[in-house]
C-alpha cells in the first residue's frame, strides 16, 4: 500500500510552457520537415526546368545531325558523279556559305 501515497510528477513543460517536452519536439520536427519539403519542391522544379531545356537541346542537336547526314549524302553523290573541279567548287561554295551563316549568328 506504500504506492498509493505516491504523487504523480507533473508534466515537464517545454520552452513555450504550454506544451509538454514531447509535443514541443514533435512541433519542431514538423516545422523542420515542412522547411525541407519546401526546399525539395524548389529543387524539383529547377530540375524539371533543366530537364526540359536539355530535351530541347537534344532535339535541336538531333535535327542538326540529320541535316548534316543529309548534306554528307549529297556531297558523296556529287563526289561520285561530278568532275573533280566542279565538286571542289561546290564544296568551296558550301564552306563560304557556312562561314557567312556563322558570322550572322554571332550578331544575333
C-alpha distances in whole Angstrom, upper triangle without the diagonal:
4,5,6,8,10,13,15,19,22,24,27,30,34,37,38,34,34,33,30,31,32,34,36,36,37,40,41,42,43,46,47,47,49,52,52,53,56,57,57,59,62,62,63,65,67,67,68,71,72,72,74,77,77,78,81,82,82,84,86,87,87,90,92,91,93,96,96,97,99,101,101,102,105,106,106,109,111,111,112,115,116,118,117,118,117,113,113,114,112,109,110,110,107,105,107,105,102,103,103,100,98,100,99,96,95,96,94
4,6,6,7,11,14,16,20,23,25,28,32,35,36,32,33,32,29,30,30,32,34,35,36,38,40,40,42,44,45,46,48,50,51,52,54,56,56,58,60,61,61,64,66,66,67,70,71,71,73,76,76,77,80,81,81,83,85,86,86,89,90,90,92,95,95,96,98,100,100,102,104,105,105,108,110,110,111,114,115,117,116,117,116,112,112,113,110,108,109,109,105,104,106,104,101,101,102,99,97,98,98,94,94,95,93
4,5,5,9,11,14,17,19,22,25,28,32,33,29,29,28,25,26,26,29,31,31,32,35,36,37,38,41,42,42,44,46,47,48,51,52,52,54,57,57,58,60,62,62,64,66,67,67,70,72,72,73,76,77,77,79,82,82,83,85,87,87,88,91,92,92,95,96,97,98,101,102,102,104,106,106,108,110,111,114,112,113,112,109,108,110,107,104,105,105,102,101,102,101,97,98,99,95,93,95,94,91,90,91,89
4,5,8,10,14,17,19,22,25,29,32,32,29,29,28,25,27,27,29,31,32,33,35,37,37,39,41,42,43,45,47,48,49,51,53,53,55,57,58,59,61,63,63,64,67,68,68,70,73,73,74,77,78,78,80,82,83,84,86,88,88,89,92,93,93,96,98,98,99,102,103,103,105,107,108,109,111,113,115,114,115,113,110,110,111,108,105,107,106,103,102,103,102,98,99,99,96,94,96,95,91,91,92,90
4,6,10,13,16,19,21,24,28,31,31,28,28,27,25,26,27,29,31,32,33,35,37,38,39,41,43,43,45,47,48,49,52,53,54,55,58,59,59,62,63,64,65,68,69,69,71,73,74,75,78,79,79,81,83,84,85,87,89,89,91,93,94,94,97,99,99,100,103,104,104,107,109,109,110,113,114,116,115,116,114,111,111,112,109,106,107,107,104,102,104,102,99,99,100,97,95,96,95,92,91,92,90
4,7,9,13,16,18,21,25,28,28,25,25,25,22,23,24,26,28,29,30,32,33,34,36,38,39,40,42,44,45,46,48,50,50,52,54,55,56,58,60,60,62,64,65,66,68,70,71,72,74,75,76,78,80,81,81,84,85,86,87,90,91,91,93,95,96,97,100,100,101,103,105,105,107,109,110,113,111,112,111,108,107,108,105,103,104,104,100,99,100,99,95,96,96,93,91,93,92,88,88,89,87
4,6,9,12,15,18,21,25,25,22,22,21,19,20,21,23,25,26,27,29,31,32,33,35,37,38,39,41,42,44,46,47,48,50,52,53,54,56,58,58,60,62,63,64,66,68,68,70,72,73,74,76,78,79,79,82,83,84,85,88,89,89,92,93,94,95,98,99,99,102,103,104,105,108,109,111,109,110,109,106,105,106,103,101,102,101,98,97,98,96,93,93,94,91,89,90,89,86,85,86,84
4,6,9,12,15,18,22,22,19,19,18,15,17,18,19,21,23,24,25,27,28,30,32,33,34,36,38,39,40,42,44,44,46,48,49,50,52,54,55,56,58,60,60,62,64,65,66,68,70,70,72,74,75,76,78,80,80,82,84,85,86,88,90,90,92,94,95,96,98,100,100,102,104,105,107,106,107,105,102,102,102,100,97,98,98,94,93,94,93,90,90,91,87,85,87,86,82,82,83,81
4,7,9,12,15,18,19,16,16,16,13,14,16,17,19,20,22,23,24,26,28,29,30,32,34,35,36,38,40,41,42,44,46,47,48,50,52,52,54,56,57,58,60,62,63,64,66,67,68,70,72,73,74,76,78,78,80,82,83,84,86,88,88,90,92,93,94,96,98,98,99,102,103,105,103,104,103,100,99,100,97,95,96,95,92,91,92,90,87,87,88,85,83,84,83,80,79,80,78
4,6,9,12,16,16,13,13,12,10,12,14,15,16,18,19,21,22,24,25,27,28,30,31,33,34,36,37,39,40,42,43,45,46,48,49,50,52,54,55,56,58,60,61,62,64,65,66,68,70,71,72,74,76,76,78,80,81,82,84,86,86,88,90,91,92,94,96,96,98,100,101,104,102,103,101,98,97,98,96,93,94,93,90,89,90,88,85,85,86,83,81,82,81,77,77,78,75
4,6,10,13,13,10,10,9,6,8,10,11,12,14,16,17,18,20,21,23,25,26,27,29,31,32,34,35,36,38,40,41,42,44,46,47,48,50,51,52,54,56,57,58,60,62,62,64,66,67,68,70,72,72,74,76,77,78,80,82,83,84,87,87,88,91,92,93,94,97,98,100,98,99,98,94,94,94,92,89,90,90,86,85,86,85,81,81,82,79,77,78,77,74,73,74,72
4,7,10,11,9,10,8,6,6,9,11,11,12,15,16,17,18,20,21,23,24,26,27,29,30,32,33,35,36,38,39,41,42,44,45,47,49,50,51,53,54,55,57,59,60,61,63,65,65,67,69,70,71,73,75,76,77,79,80,81,83,85,86,87,89,91,91,93,95,96,98,96,97,96,93,92,92,90,87,88,88,84,83,84,83,79,79,80,77,75,76,75,72,71,72,70
4,7,8,5,7,6,5,6,9,9,9,11,14,14,14,17,19,19,21,23,24,25,27,28,30,31,33,34,36,37,39,40,42,43,45,47,48,49,51,52,54,55,57,58,59,61,63,64,65,67,69,69,71,73,74,75,77,79,79,81,83,84,85,88,89,89,91,94,94,96,95,95,94,91,90,91,88,86,86,86,83,81,82,80,77,77,78,75,73,74,73,69,69,69,67
4,5,5,7,6,5,5,8,8,6,9,11,11,11,14,16,16,17,20,21,22,24,25,27,28,30,31,32,34,35,37,38,40,42,43,44,46,48,49,50,52,54,55,56,58,60,60,62,64,65,66,68,70,71,72,74,75,76,78,80,81,82,84,86,86,88,90,91,93,91,92,90,87,87,87,85,82,83,82,79,78,78,77,74,74,74,71,69,70,69,66,65,66,64
4,5,8,8,9,8,11,11,8,10,13,12,11,15,16,15,17,20,21,21,23,25,26,27,29,31,31,33,35,36,37,39,41,42,43,45,47,48,49,51,53,54,55,57,59,60,61,63,64,65,67,69,70,71,73,75,75,77,79,80,81,83,85,85,87,90,90,92,90,91,89,86,85,86,83,81,81,81,78,76,77,75,72,72,72,70,67,68,67,64,63,64,62
4,5,6,9,9,12,10,8,11,13,11,12,15,16,15,17,20,20,21,23,25,25,27,29,30,31,33,35,36,37,39,41,42,43,45,47,48,49,51,53,54,55,57,59,60,61,63,64,65,67,69,70,71,73,75,76,78,79,80,82,84,85,86,88,90,90,92,91,91,90,87,86,86,84,81,82,81,78,76,77,75,72,72,72,70,67,68,67,64,63,64,61
4,6,8,9,12,11,9,13,15,13,14,18,19,18,20,23,23,24,27,28,29,30,32,34,35,37,38,39,41,43,44,45,47,48,50,52,53,54,56,57,59,61,62,63,65,67,68,69,71,73,73,75,77,78,79,81,83,84,85,87,89,89,91,93,94,96,94,95,93,90,89,90,87,85,85,85,81,80,81,79,76,76,76,73,71,72,71,68,67,67,65
4,7,10,12,10,9,13,14,12,14,17,17,17,20,22,22,23,26,27,28,30,32,33,34,36,37,38,40,42,43,45,46,48,49,51,52,53,55,57,58,60,61,62,64,66,67,68,70,72,73,74,76,77,78,80,82,83,84,86,88,89,90,93,93,95,94,94,93,90,89,89,87,84,85,84,81,80,81,79,76,76,76,73,71,72,71,67,67,67,65
4,6,8,6,6,9,10,9,12,14,15,15,18,19,20,22,24,25,26,28,29,30,32,34,35,36,38,40,41,43,44,45,47,49,50,51,53,55,56,57,59,60,61,63,65,66,68,70,71,72,74,75,76,78,80,81,82,84,86,86,88,90,91,93,92,92,91,88,87,87,85,82,83,82,79,78,79,77,74,74,74,71,69,71,70,66,66,66,64
4,5,5,6,9,10,10,12,14,15,17,18,20,21,23,24,26,27,29,30,32,33,35,36,38,39,41,42,44,45,46,48,50,51,52,54,56,56,58,60,61,62,64,66,67,68,70,71,72,75,76,77,79,81,82,83,85,86,87,89,91,92,94,92,93,92,88,88,88,86,83,84,84,80,79,80,78,75,75,76,73,71,72,71,68,67,68,65
4,6,5,6,9,10,11,12,14,15,17,18,20,21,23,24,26,27,29,30,32,33,34,36,38,39,40,42,44,45,47,48,49,51,53,54,55,57,59,59,60,63,64,65,67,69,69,70,73,74,75,77,79,80,81,83,84,85,87,89,90,92,90,91,90,86,86,86,84,81,82,82,78,77,78,77,73,73,74,71,69,70,69,66,65,66,64
4,5,5,6,9,10,10,12,14,15,16,18,20,21,22,24,26,27,28,30,31,32,34,36,37,38,41,42,42,45,46,47,48,51,52,53,54,57,57,58,61,62,62,64,67,67,68,71,72,73,74,77,78,78,81,82,83,84,87,88,90,88,89,88,84,84,85,82,79,80,80,77,75,77,75,72,72,73,70,67,69,68,64,64,65,63
4,5,5,6,9,10,11,12,14,15,16,19,20,21,23,25,26,27,29,30,31,33,35,36,37,39,41,41,43,45,46,47,49,51,52,53,55,56,57,60,61,62,63,66,67,67,70,71,72,74,76,77,78,80,82,82,84,86,87,89,88,88,87,84,83,84,81,79,80,79,76,75,76,74,71,71,72,68,66,68,67,63,63,64,61
4,5,5,6,9,10,11,12,14,15,17,18,20,21,23,24,26,28,29,30,32,34,35,36,38,39,40,42,44,45,46,49,50,51,53,54,55,57,59,60,61,63,65,66,67,69,70,71,73,75,76,77,79,81,81,83,85,86,88,86,87,86,83,82,82,80,77,78,78,74,73,74,72,69,69,70,67,65,66,65,61,61,62,59
4,5,5,6,9,10,11,12,14,15,16,18,20,21,22,24,26,27,28,30,32,33,34,36,37,38,40,42,43,44,47,48,49,51,52,53,54,57,58,58,60,63,63,64,67,68,69,70,73,73,74,77,78,79,80,83,83,86,84,85,83,80,80,80,78,75,76,76,72,71,72,70,67,67,68,65,63,64,63,60,59,60,58
4,5,5,6,9,10,10,12,14,15,16,18,20,21,22,24,26,26,28,30,31,32,35,36,37,39,40,41,42,45,46,47,49,51,51,52,55,56,57,59,61,62,62,65,66,67,69,71,72,73,75,77,77,79,81,82,84,83,83,82,79,78,79,76,74,75,74,71,70,71,69,66,66,67,64,62,63,62,59,58,59,57
4,5,5,6,9,10,11,13,14,15,17,19,20,21,23,25,26,27,29,30,32,34,35,36,38,40,41,42,44,45,46,48,50,51,52,54,56,56,58,60,61,62,64,66,67,68,71,71,73,75,76,77,79,81,81,84,82,83,81,78,78,78,76,73,74,73,70,69,70,68,65,65,66,63,60,62,61,57,57,58,55
4,5,5,6,9,10,11,12,14,16,17,18,20,22,23,24,26,27,29,30,32,33,34,36,38,39,41,43,44,45,47,48,49,51,53,54,55,57,59,60,61,63,64,65,67,69,70,71,73,75,75,77,79,80,82,80,81,80,76,76,76,74,71,72,71,68,67,68,66,63,63,64,61,58,60,59,55,55,56,53
4,5,5,6,9,10,11,12,14,15,16,18,20,21,22,24,26,27,28,30,31,32,34,36,37,38,41,42,42,44,46,47,48,51,52,52,54,56,57,58,61,62,63,64,67,67,68,71,72,73,74,77,77,80,78,79,77,74,74,74,72,69,70,70,66,65,66,65,61,62,62,59,57,58,58,54,54,55,52
4,5,5,6,9,10,10,12,14,15,16,18,20,21,22,24,25,27,29,30,31,33,35,36,37,39,40,41,43,45,46,47,49,51,51,53,55,56,57,59,61,62,63,65,66,67,70,71,72,74,76,76,79,77,78,77,73,73,73,71,68,69,69,65,64,65,63,60,61,61,58,56,57,57,53,53,54,51
4,5,5,6,9,10,11,13,14,15,17,19,20,21,23,24,26,28,29,30,32,34,35,36,38,39,41,42,44,45,46,48,50,51,53,54,55,57,59,60,61,63,65,66,67,69,71,71,73,75,76,78,76,77,75,72,72,72,70,67,68,67,64,63,64,62,59,59,59,56,54,56,55,51,51,51,49
4,5,5,6,9,10,11,12,14,16,17,18,20,21,22,24,26,27,28,30,32,33,34,36,38,39,41,42,43,44,47,48,49,51,53,53,54,57,58,59,61,63,64,65,67,68,69,71,73,74,76,74,75,73,70,70,70,68,65,66,65,62,61,62,60,57,57,58,55,52,54,53,49,49,50,48
4,5,5,6,9,10,10,12,14,15,16,18,20,21,22,24,25,26,28,30,31,32,34,36,37,38,40,41,42,45,46,47,48,51,51,52,55,56,57,59,61,62,63,65,66,67,69,71,72,74,72,73,72,69,68,69,66,63,64,64,60,59,61,59,56,56,57,53,51,53,52,48,48,49,47
4,5,5,6,9,10,11,12,14,15,17,19,20,21,23,24,25,27,29,30,31,33,35,36,37,39,40,42,44,45,46,48,50,51,52,54,55,56,58,60,61,62,64,66,67,68,70,71,73,72,73,71,68,67,68,65,63,64,63,59,59,60,58,54,55,55,52,50,52,51,47,47,48,45
4,5,5,6,9,10,11,13,14,16,17,19,20,22,23,24,26,28,29,30,32,33,35,37,38,39,41,43,44,45,47,48,49,51,53,54,55,57,59,60,61,63,65,65,67,69,70,72,70,71,69,66,66,66,63,61,62,61,58,57,57,56,53,53,53,50,48,49,48,45,44,45,43
4,5,5,6,9,10,10,12,14,15,16,18,20,21,22,24,26,27,28,30,31,32,34,36,37,38,40,42,42,44,46,47,48,51,52,53,55,57,57,58,61,62,63,65,67,67,70,68,69,67,64,63,64,61,59,60,59,56,55,56,54,51,51,52,49,46,48,47,44,43,44,42
4,5,5,6,9,10,10,12,14,15,16,18,20,21,22,24,25,27,29,30,31,33,35,36,37,39,40,41,43,45,46,47,49,51,52,53,55,56,57,59,61,62,63,66,66,69,67,68,66,63,63,63,60,58,59,58,55,54,55,53,50,51,51,48,46,48,47,43,43,44,41
4,5,5,6,9,10,11,13,14,15,17,19,20,21,23,24,26,27,29,30,32,33,35,36,38,39,40,42,44,45,46,48,50,51,53,54,55,57,59,60,61,63,65,65,68,66,67,65,62,62,62,59,57,58,57,53,53,53,51,48,49,49,46,44,45,44,41,41,41,39
4,5,5,6,9,10,11,12,14,16,17,18,20,21,23,24,26,27,28,30,32,33,34,36,38,38,41,42,43,44,47,48,49,51,53,53,55,57,58,59,61,63,63,66,64,64,63,60,59,60,57,55,55,55,51,50,51,49,46,46,47,44,42,43,42,39,38,39,37
4,5,5,6,9,10,10,12,14,15,16,18,20,21,22,24,25,26,28,30,31,32,34,36,36,38,40,41,42,45,46,47,49,51,52,53,55,56,57,59,61,62,64,62,63,61,58,58,58,56,53,54,54,50,49,50,49,45,46,46,43,41,43,42,38,38,40,37
4,5,5,6,9,10,11,12,14,15,17,18,20,21,23,24,26,27,29,30,31,33,35,36,37,39,40,42,44,45,46,48,50,51,52,54,55,56,58,60,61,63,62,62,61,58,57,58,55,53,53,53,49,48,50,47,44,45,45,42,40,42,41,37,38,38,36
4,5,5,6,9,10,11,13,14,16,17,18,20,21,23,24,26,27,29,30,32,33,35,36,38,39,41,42,44,45,47,48,49,51,53,54,55,57,59,59,62,60,60,59,56,55,56,53,51,51,50,47,46,47,45,42,43,43,40,38,39,38,34,35,35,33
4,5,5,6,9,10,11,12,14,15,16,18,20,21,22,24,26,27,28,30,31,32,34,36,37,38,40,42,43,45,46,47,48,51,52,53,55,57,57,59,58,58,57,54,53,54,51,49,49,49,45,44,45,44,40,41,41,38,36,38,37,33,33,35,32
4,5,5,6,9,10,10,12,14,15,16,18,20,21,22,24,25,27,29,30,31,33,35,36,37,39,40,41,43,45,46,47,49,51,51,53,55,56,58,57,58,56,53,53,53,50,48,49,48,45,44,45,43,40,41,41,38,36,38,37,34,34,35,33
4,5,5,6,9,10,11,12,14,15,17,19,20,21,23,24,26,27,29,30,32,33,35,36,38,39,41,42,44,45,46,48,50,51,53,54,55,57,56,57,55,52,52,52,49,47,48,47,43,43,44,41,38,39,39,36,34,36,35,31,32,33,30
4,5,5,6,9,10,11,12,14,16,17,18,20,21,23,24,26,27,28,30,32,33,34,36,37,39,41,42,43,45,47,48,49,51,53,53,55,54,54,53,50,49,49,47,44,45,44,41,40,41,39,36,36,37,34,32,33,32,29,29,30,27
4,5,5,6,9,10,10,12,14,15,16,18,20,21,22,24,25,26,28,30,31,32,34,36,37,39,40,41,43,45,46,47,49,51,51,54,52,53,51,48,48,48,45,43,44,43,40,39,40,38,35,36,37,33,32,34,33,29,29,31,28
4,5,5,6,9,10,10,12,14,15,16,18,20,21,23,24,25,27,29,30,31,33,35,36,37,39,40,42,43,45,46,48,50,50,53,51,52,50,47,47,47,45,42,44,43,39,39,40,38,35,36,36,33,31,33,32,29,29,31,28
4,5,5,6,9,10,11,12,14,15,17,18,20,21,23,24,26,27,29,30,32,33,35,36,38,39,41,42,44,45,47,48,49,51,50,50,48,46,45,45,43,40,41,40,37,36,37,35,32,33,33,30,28,30,29,25,26,27,24
4,5,5,6,9,10,10,12,14,15,16,18,20,21,22,24,26,27,28,30,31,32,34,36,37,38,40,42,42,44,46,47,49,48,48,46,43,43,43,41,38,39,38,35,34,35,33,30,31,32,28,27,29,28,24,25,26,24
4,5,5,6,9,10,10,12,14,15,16,18,20,21,22,24,25,26,29,30,31,33,35,36,37,39,40,41,43,45,46,48,47,48,46,43,43,43,40,38,39,38,35,34,36,34,31,32,32,29,27,30,29,25,26,28,25
4,5,5,6,9,10,11,12,14,15,17,19,20,21,23,24,26,27,29,30,32,33,35,36,38,39,40,42,44,44,47,46,47,45,42,42,42,39,37,38,37,33,33,34,32,29,31,31,27,26,29,27,24,25,26,23
4,5,5,6,9,10,11,12,14,15,17,18,20,21,22,24,26,27,28,30,32,33,34,36,37,38,41,42,43,45,44,44,42,39,39,39,36,34,35,34,31,30,31,29,26,27,28,24,23,25,24,20,21,23,20
4,5,5,6,9,10,10,12,14,15,16,18,20,21,22,24,25,26,28,30,31,32,34,36,36,38,40,41,43,42,43,41,38,38,38,35,33,34,33,30,29,31,29,26,27,28,24,23,25,25,21,22,24,22
4,5,5,6,9,10,10,12,14,15,16,18,20,21,23,24,25,27,29,30,31,33,35,36,37,39,40,43,41,42,40,37,37,38,35,33,34,33,30,30,31,29,26,28,28,25,24,27,26,22,24,26,23
4,5,5,6,9,10,11,12,14,15,17,18,20,21,23,24,26,27,29,30,32,33,34,36,38,38,41,40,40,38,35,36,36,33,31,32,31,27,27,29,26,23,25,25,22,21,24,22,19,21,23,20
4,5,5,6,8,10,11,12,14,15,16,18,20,21,22,24,26,27,28,30,31,32,34,36,36,39,38,38,36,33,33,33,30,28,29,29,25,25,26,24,21,22,23,20,18,21,21,17,19,21,18
4,5,5,6,9,10,10,12,14,15,16,18,20,21,22,24,25,27,28,30,31,33,35,35,38,37,37,36,32,33,33,30,28,30,29,25,25,27,25,22,24,25,21,20,24,23,20,22,24,22
4,5,5,6,9,10,11,12,14,15,17,18,20,21,23,24,26,27,29,30,32,33,34,37,36,37,35,32,32,32,29,27,29,28,24,25,27,24,21,24,24,21,20,24,22,19,22,24,21
4,5,5,6,9,10,11,12,14,15,16,18,20,21,22,24,26,27,28,30,32,32,35,34,34,32,29,29,30,26,25,26,25,21,21,23,21,18,20,21,17,17,20,19,16,18,20,18
4,5,5,6,9,10,10,12,14,15,16,18,20,21,22,24,25,26,28,30,31,33,32,32,31,28,28,28,25,23,25,24,20,20,22,20,17,19,20,17,16,20,19,16,19,21,19
4,5,5,6,9,10,10,12,14,15,17,18,20,21,23,24,25,27,29,30,32,31,33,31,27,28,29,25,23,26,25,21,21,24,22,19,21,23,19,19,23,22,19,22,24,22
4,5,5,6,9,10,11,12,14,16,17,18,20,21,23,24,26,27,28,31,30,31,29,26,26,27,23,22,24,23,19,20,22,19,17,20,20,17,17,21,20,18,21,23,21
4,5,5,6,9,10,10,12,14,15,16,18,20,21,22,24,26,26,29,28,28,26,23,23,24,21,19,21,20,16,16,18,16,13,16,17,14,14,18,17,15,18,20,19
4,5,5,6,9,10,10,12,14,15,16,18,20,21,22,24,25,28,27,28,26,23,23,24,21,19,21,21,17,17,20,18,15,18,20,17,17,21,21,18,21,24,22
4,5,5,6,9,10,11,12,14,15,17,18,20,21,23,24,27,26,27,25,22,23,24,20,19,22,21,17,18,21,19,16,20,21,18,19,22,22,20,23,26,24
4,5,5,6,9,10,11,12,14,15,17,18,20,21,22,25,24,25,23,20,21,21,17,16,18,17,14,15,18,15,13,17,18,15,16,20,19,18,21,23,22
4,5,5,6,9,10,10,12,14,15,16,18,20,20,23,22,23,21,18,18,19,16,14,16,16,12,13,16,14,12,15,17,15,15,19,19,18,21,23,22
4,5,5,6,9,10,11,12,14,15,17,19,20,22,22,23,21,18,19,20,17,15,18,18,15,16,19,18,15,19,21,19,19,23,23,22,24,27,26
4,5,5,6,9,10,11,12,14,15,17,18,21,21,22,20,17,18,19,15,15,18,17,14,16,19,17,15,19,20,18,19,23,23,22,25,27,26
4,5,5,6,9,10,10,12,14,15,16,18,18,19,17,14,15,15,12,11,14,13,10,12,15,13,12,16,17,16,17,20,21,20,23,25,25
4,5,5,6,9,10,10,12,14,15,17,17,18,17,13,14,16,13,11,14,15,12,13,17,16,14,17,20,18,19,22,23,23,25,28,27
4,5,5,6,9,10,11,12,14,17,17,19,17,13,16,17,14,13,17,17,14,16,19,18,17,21,22,21,22,26,26,25,28,31,30
4,5,5,6,9,10,11,11,15,15,16,14,11,13,14,11,11,15,14,12,14,17,16,16,19,21,20,21,24,25,25,27,30,29
4,5,5,6,8,10,10,13,12,14,12,8,10,12,9,8,12,12,10,12,15,15,15,18,20,19,20,23,24,24,27,29,29
4,5,5,6,9,10,13,12,15,13,10,12,14,12,11,15,16,14,16,19,19,18,21,23,23,24,27,28,28,30,33,32
4,5,5,6,8,11,12,15,13,10,13,15,12,12,16,16,15,17,20,20,20,23,24,24,25,28,29,29,32,34,34
4,5,5,5,9,9,11,9,6,10,11,9,10,13,13,13,15,18,17,18,21,22,22,24,27,27,28,31,33,33
4,6,6,8,7,10,9,6,9,11,10,10,13,14,14,15,18,19,19,22,24,24,25,28,29,29,31,34,34
4,6,8,9,12,11,9,12,14,13,13,17,18,17,19,22,22,22,25,27,27,28,31,32,33,35,37,37
4,7,9,12,10,9,13,14,13,14,17,18,18,20,22,22,23,26,28,28,29,32,33,33,36,38,38
4,6,8,6,6,10,11,10,12,14,15,16,18,20,20,22,24,25,26,28,30,31,32,34,36,37
4,6,5,6,9,10,11,13,14,16,17,19,20,21,23,25,26,27,29,31,32,33,35,37,38
4,5,5,6,9,10,11,12,14,15,16,18,20,21,23,25,26,27,29,30,32,33,36,37
4,5,5,6,9,10,10,12,14,15,17,18,20,21,23,24,26,27,29,30,32,34,35
4,6,5,6,9,10,11,12,14,15,17,18,20,21,23,25,26,27,29,31,32,33
4,5,5,6,9,10,11,12,14,15,17,19,20,21,23,25,26,27,29,31,32
4,5,5,6,9,10,10,12,14,15,17,18,20,21,23,24,26,27,29,31
4,5,5,6,9,10,11,12,14,15,17,18,20,21,23,25,26,28,29
4,5,5,6,9,10,11,12,14,15,17,18,20,21,23,25,27,27
4,5,5,6,9,10,10,12,14,15,16,18,20,21,23,25,26
4,5,5,6,9,10,11,12,14,15,17,19,20,22,24,25
4,5,5,6,9,10,11,12,14,15,17,19,20,22,23
4,6,5,6,9,10,11,12,14,15,17,19,21,21
4,5,5,6,9,10,11,12,14,15,17,19,20
4,5,5,6,9,10,11,12,14,16,17,19
4,5,5,6,9,10,11,12,15,16,17
4,5,5,6,9,10,11,13,15,16
4,5,5,6,9,10,11,13,15
4,5,5,6,9,10,11,13
4,5,5,6,9,10,11
4,5,5,6,9,10
4,5,5,7,9
4,5,5,7
4,5,5
4,6
4
